[in-house]
């Protein structure tokens, strides 16, 4: 584990190499460089895992710190550059390396030219280095540096096709929105230092229980600021407009961004500081409210989308909410398992969508794509397994157990309202994904797949499909003593499981009636004024973008136009004009006569004495 720093150095060197030479080397060399970087990281992970296992003691978690150097010192605060590895960070490192390998292999097929693929691999390596720094940081300041590195990398990945004005605008919009929210994370870190006089993560967790009171104002302020920062990173309501900007990025970039980058960075922060969050009961109320709103909000939007990229992005966005429901019931192990399950499901759905778009020469309208399930059985099977995972297919997919346990935890915690919203979210997500499948694979359209898809590209998807099944549910994780373990009563869940089965069957039946063979009655209902209003409302993201434009953007533009006229300069002009007039009058008094000067001095002295007497 002495070579732990190489997990950051290797991708940084690869990033610099591709940025400097990417335009001058062929696509094959770029692919070899990108995949070799992940291959070296995989080999390094094997050695780290072996070393970790050899040095671990049963029923405990090994903690390893690799000090590198002191960065700077301000009074009593010393910021060190040191890497901190325990069971939790090791799990996240393995997840990142695995997903990076899958997406990098897929990207080698997806991108057709070296001008497209070299920035993807370059920015992807910068992203991997940044998130490794975030996860391995031993203090909150270095964690924030990694957090900002992830933001910059995501901005670059969104704007790969920056020559298009719309792409540049979307990348800038995401960058601005994210960094506005990052201010709250920075405030949370500042409050931690004010309350505990340290930024070292281990010291923060140990001192918080002794120096800070449970449910105190400072604890609530810290956790609220951190939670808002995580909300912005994951794109939860009302920051979903940032996630909507992913639609302009190529699909491998979207997979990197939404499958594990945003989720892992935000999820890791809360899991790492779970002991701190557990001291504030009020913050979990806010988590539940935001998660419930986001489930309904994103599910309704995905239900009416015709752009397949926007559709799958909002399906994944609604699934993210269940992570916060797991946080709310303080079942940290369940939340970690769901993060892994979500990453697999999201990557499978996004990469399957990428193959479909590529095969149809870039067509993204599901009403125009005709991809017969008979001619593309592997792609159809990948979408079916994605649908099964999104809809929590009973006893087959891992999501059935993880989402079922989350809903059961809400019910046992007397959060029946959120439990019902979670069930409704599963139903709406099932309708959205089945609408996609029925319209694309079972309806004849004009746009036919005209690009041949190699069978080997399905290998990463098959691996993800296997991992999405219930075979790998609840793997043993080395997190003893790292995050709080709370007893969870998972008995007597048969009634809930039967309810989940009923919801899945109901979703399939409704989707079949609405989208497989829609009858005239259904079309007539869809053409009613209320239906048109809802479709327009959900299709335009609940008009939230226009609300932001009205409340924030237009006032900002108005103020900018006022400043453009430089009113301060006009005020300075009047001040200068007044000074010149006064100076002219004073100069006119300079007559050169001695008695005039003596009289002015005497008069001034009398005035000063008079003022001193009054004061």
N, C-alpha and C positions, 0 to 999 in steps of 0.2 A: 504493500500500500504506500510505500515511499514514492512510487511513480504516479500518485493520484493527480498531481498537477498536470500530467500529460493529457488528461481528459479535456482540459481547456486549451493546452498549447497546440495539440494536434489539429483540431478544427480551425483554430486561429491561423496557423501556418497555411493550411489548405485554402482558407478564405483569401489570404494575401496572395497566394500563388495564382488562384483563379482570377482574382481581380486584375492582377498585373499581366497575366499571359493568356487569359481566357479568350480574347479576341483573335489570338494568333495561332492557336492550336485547334486541331480538329475535334469533332464531336466525340469520337472514340476516346481520345486522350482525356477529354473533360469528364466523360463517364467513368473512366478508370480512376481518375483522381478523386472524384466525388465518392464513388463506392469504396475505393481503397481507404479513404478516411474513416468511413463507418466500419470497414473491416478491421482496421487497427483499433478502433474504439471497442469493437466486440471482443477482440483478443485481449485487450486491456481489462475489460469487464470480467472476462473469465479468470484472469489472474487475481483481480481484486476479490471476486467472489470466493475463490479458493482460499486466499489469504484470510478473508473475513471468517470463513467457516472454520479454518484451522485454529484461529485465535479466539473463537467465541467460546463462552462457557454456557452450558445448558441453563435454561430458564432466565437468562439475562441477555442483554444486548451489548455488543461491543461498541465502544465509542473511540474513534481514532481522530486525532487532530494533527494536521501537517502544517506547521508554521513555516511561512516563507519569508516575510519581512514586515517591518513596521512601516506603514504608509506615511502617516503624519500624526502629530501630537498637538492638542490644543488644551492648555491647562491640565486637567486631570484625565482628559479623554484621549486615549491612544487608539487609533484605527489600525488594526493589523490585517495583513493579507495572509489568511490562514484558511485551510480547507478542513471541513468538519464532516466526518463520515460516520453514520450509524445505520441501523436497519432501515429506517424510513428513507433516508437519502439514497441508500443503496437500491431500494425498490424503484425509486423514481429514475435513477440512472439507468437501470435495466430497461424500464419502460421506454425511455427516450431513445436508447440505442436500438431497441427492437423496432419501434415505429419508424425511426429514421431510416433503417435499413430497408424496410418494406417500401416506404415511399420513394426512396432514392432509386431502388431497382425499378419501380413502376415508372418513375420520371424518365429513365433512360429510353423507354419505349414511347412515352407520351410526347416529348419534345422532338421536333423534327429537324431543328437546325441548331448549330453551335451558339448562335447569337441569343437563342432562347434559353438553352440549357445551362450555359456557363454562369449567368447571373443567378439562376435558381440554386445551383450547387454552392456558389460562393455565398450568397445570402443565407442559404440553409445552414452552412457550416458556421457562419457568424451567429445564427440563432441557436444552434446546438451549444456553442461555446458559452453564450450568454446564459442559457438556462442551466447549464452545468455550474456556472459561477453562482447563479441564484440558489441552486440546491445545495452546493457545497460550502457556501459562505458561513463562517462561524459568528458573524456579527451582522446586525441589521443594516448597517451602512453599506457593506459589501453586497448584501442581498438586494438593496435598492439599486446599486450599480448594475447588477445582473438583470434586475427588473427593467431598468431603462434600456439595457442592451437588447433585451427581448423586444421592447417597443420599437426600437430603431430597426431591428431585423424584420419585424412584421411589416413595418412601413415600406421597407425595400422590397419585400416579397409581394406585397399588394401592388406596388408600382413597377413591376418588371416591364410591362408594356407602357412605360411612362410617356412615350411619344404621342399616345392618344390623350387628348385633353381630358376626357372623362375619367381615364385611369389615374392621371395625375391629381385630378380634383378629389377622387375617392381616397387616394392614399393620403393626401394632405388632410382631408376631413377626418379620417381615422386617427391620424397622428395628433391632430389638435384635440379631438375629443378625449383620446386616451391620456394625453398629458395634462389636461385639465383635471381629470379624475386622479391622476397620480399625485397631485398636490395633496389630496386627502391622505394618501398613504404616507407621504412625507410628514404631514402633520401628526399622524399616528406615531411614527417613529420618534418625532420630537417630543411628544407627550410621554412616551416610554422613557426617554432619557431624563426628562424633567422629574418623573416620578421615582426612577430607580437609579439614576446617575450612572448608567452603563448601557451599552448597546450589544454586548456579548449575549448571544442567544441563550446559552446555558445559564448565565448569571441572571438574565431577565426572568427565565422560567422559575429559577430557584428563589429569587428575591421577591417575586410578585406575590407568592403565597404568604410571605412573612411581612412585607412592608406595605402592601396594598389591601384594603378591605374589600370583601366580596360585595358586589353590586354598588360599589362606590362610584362617585361621579367620574373620577379619573379613569377607572376601569371601563366604564361605559363609553367615555369619550375615546379612549384608545381603541377599543374593539369596533366602535362605530366607524371611526376613520379608516381602520384597516379593512372593514367590510365594504365600505364604499369604494375603496381602491380595487378590491377584488371584483366587485360588481362591474366596474368599468372595464376591467381586463377580460372578464368572461362575456361581456355584452348583455348582461341582464337588464330588464326594464328598469329605468328609462334610458339606458345606454345601449340599447339594441341597435341603434343606427350605426354604431361602429362595426358591429358584426355584419350588417347589411353591405358594407363596403367590400367585403371579401368576394362579392360576385364578380368583380372586374379582374380578379387574379386568376391565373391558370389553376386547374384543378389540383395538381400536386401541391401548389402553394396553399390552396384552401385546406387540403388535408393536413399539411404541417401546422397551419394556423389554428384550425378549429378542432382537429382530432385530439391533439395533445398539448400544443404550446400554451394556449390561453388557459385551458383547463388545468394543466399540470402546474403552471406557475401560480395561479390563484388557489387551487386546491392544496398545493404544498404549503403555501403561506399559512393557511388556516390550520392545517394539520400540524405544522411545526409549532405554531403558537396555540395549540388546542387547549393547553392548561390555562392560558390567559383568557381565552374565550369562555372557558367553563366557569370563570369567576363572575361573568356578567349574564344574568338570566334574561335581561331585557333585550340583549342583542339577538337572541334566538327568536324573539317575537318578530323583529324586523326581518330576519332571514325568512321566516315562514310567510310573512305577508308578501315580500318581494318574489319569493319562489312561486307562490300561488298565482300572483298576477302574471308573472312571466309565462307560466304554463298555459294559461288561457290566451294570453296575448299572442305568443309565438305560434301556438297550435292553430288558432283561427286564421292567422296570416298564411301559414303554410297550406291551409285547406283550399285556398282559392288561387294560389300561384300557378301560372302557366310556364314561367321560366324555371326549368328543372334545377338550376343552380340555386336560385333563391328558395325553391321549395325544400331542398334537402338541407340547406343552411338553417332554415327556420325550424325544421324538424329536429335537427341537432340542438338548436338553441332551446327548444322546449324540454329536451331531455336533460340539459345541463341543470335545470331547476331541481331535479330530484337529488342532486348532490347536496344542495342546501337544505333540502328536507331531511336528509340523513344527518347533516350537521345539526339541524334543529333538535333532533331527538338525542343528540350527543352520542350517537353510535359511530365512533370514529373509524373503527375497523370496517363497518359496513360501508361507510362513505368511501374509504380507500378501495374496497372491492368494486364499488359502483363506478369509481373513476376509471379503473382498469376496464371494466365491462363497457363503459361509455366510449372509451378510446377505441376499442376494437370495433364496436358497432358503427361508430362515426366514420372511421377509416374505411371500413367495408362499404358503406353506403356511398361515400364520396368517391372512392376509386372505381366502384361500379358505374357511377354516374359519369366519371371521366371517360371510361371506355365507350359508353353509349354516345356521348357528345362527339368523341373523336371518330367513332364509326360513322356517324351521321354528318361528318364534315362541318362540325361546329353548330349544328342546329340545336337550339335549346328549348323550343316551344313544344311542350308535350302534346299539344293538339295537332302538330304537324309530323311528329316522328312516328314511323312505322317500323318496328323492330320485332318481327314475329318470334314468338318463343320457340317455334319449331326450328327456325334457322339459327337461333342463338341460344341453345339450351344452357350453356355455362353462364352466360350473362344473366339469363332469366333466373337461374338457380341462385346466383349471388344476390339478385334483388329480392328473391323470395326469402332468403335467409336474413337479409337486412330487415325486411318487413317483419319477419318473425321475431327478431330481436327488438325492434321498435315497439311492436305490439305485445311484447312479453309473452311469447308463445308458450303455453303451459307445459312445464316439465321437460322442455326441449332446449330452450335458450336460457343462458345465465341471467338475463334481465328479468325473467319470470321470478327468480328467487330473490335477486337484489331489490327490485322494485316492490315485490311482495313484502319483503321484510321491512322496507321503508314505510310502506302504507300501514303495515301491522304495528310498527313502532308509533306511528302517529295516532292510531286508534287506541292503543294501550296508554298513550300519554294524554288522552282526552282531547285530541286535536282532530275531531271528526270532520270539521269543515275542510281542513287541508287534505285529509284522507280522501274525501269525496272529489275535491279538485284534482288530486293526483290520479284518481280513477278516470275522471273525465278527460284528463290529459292523455292517458293511454288510449282512450276511445278515439279522440280527435287525431292523434298521431297515426293510429291504425287507418283511419279514413284517408289521411293525406298520402301515406305511402302506398296504400292499395289503389287510390285514384291514379297515382303515377303509373303503377304497374298495369292496371287495366287499360288506360289510355295509350300507353306506349306499346305494350306487347299484345294486346287483344283487339285493337282497332286498326283498320287499314287507312293509312294516310298517304300523302304524296311524297314525303321525304323518306327515302329508303337508305339504309346503311350502304355506303359505297366504298368504304375503306376496310380492307381485310385486317382482322385482328388475329395476331399470333396467339396460339394456345398457351405458350409459355408465360404470357403476361398474366394469365389467370392464376399462376402459382401463388403469388402474394395474397390474392383474394381468397384462395382456397385455405391458406394458412389462417387468415383472419376469420373465415367462416367457421373453421374448426374451433378456434379459440372462443368464438361467440357462443358456442353451445354450452350446455350445463356440465360438460365433462370437466371443465377447469374452474368450476365455481368454488369459491372460498379456499383458495390455495393457502397453505401455511406461510405466514409472513413474519419475518424477524423484527417485530415491533414491540417486544416485551419491555416495559419500563420506559417507552418513548412517548407514546400517546396514551391517554387514559383509557382503560378498559372497563366498560360498564356492562353489568349483567343484562342480558337481553332475553326476554321470555319469548322464544319462538315456537312454543307449543300451542296446540289448539288453533292452528292456522288453516285447517282444512276448509272452513267456511269461507275464509278470505280467498283461498286458492280457487275454490269453486266460483266465487264471484269474479275473479280475474278471468277464469275460463269463459264465463258467461259474457263478460265485456269483450273479450277477443272474438267470440263467435258473433256477438251483436255487431261489432265493427265490420267483420267480414260480410255479414248479410246486408248491412246498410250500404257498404261500398259496392257490393254486387248489384244492388237495386239501383243505386244512383249513377254508377259509372260504367258498369259492364254492358248492360243493355238498357239505357235510360228510356222509359216509356213516356208518352205524351203528357201524362199527368205530372210526372216529375219535372219535365221541361216547363209546364205551365206554372208550377209552384216556383221554379227558379226565375220566372219572368215577372213575378209579382213585385210591386214597389218595395216592399220590405226586404225581399231577397236581393233586389238590385242595390238597395242602400247598403246592406251588409256586405255584399260582394265588393262594392266600390270602397267601403270603409276598410275592410280587411286587405283588399288588394293594394291600397295605398298606405299600408302600415299604420292603420288607424289615424292617418293624417298627422302623425306625430312629427314627421319631417317638416310639414308646413307650419306646425305650431312652433317648432324651434326657429324656423325662418322668420315668423312673425314676431316672436318675443325676444329673440337674441340677435339674429343675423341682421335684420333690417335696422334695428336701433344702432347696432355697431357700424353699419355702413353709413347711416345718417351722421353719427358722431365723427366718423372718419372724413366724410365730406366737409363737415364744419372745420375740422382741424386742417384739412387741405388748404382752406383759405387763410390759414395762419392767423387766427384772431390775436394770439399773444404778440405777434409782430406788430399788429395795428396798435395795441395798447402801448407797446414800447415806442412806437412812433409819436404818440401823444405825449408820453413822458419826456422824450427827447425834445419835442417842440416846446413844452413847458419850461424845461431847464434852460433852453436857449433864450426864451423870452425873459426869464428871471435874470440870467446872466447879462443880457443886454441892458436891463434896467440898472443893475449893479455897476456895470462899466460906465454908464452915463453919470454916475455919482463921482467918478474919479476926475475931479477938476484940477488937481494939482495944488490947491490952496491949503496951507498948513492949518489955519483956524477951522476950516471945514472938517478936516480929519480929527482935530482935537474935540470938536463939538460932537461928532459921531461917536467917539470913544466914550465921552462923558455920558451921552444919552444912553448908550448901550449899558454902561455900568449902572446907571440909575434903574434901568429896566431890570437888570439882573438882581440888584439889591431888593427891588420891589417884589420880585418873584420869590426870593429867598424868605422875605418877611411873611408873605402869604402862605408859603409852604410850611 
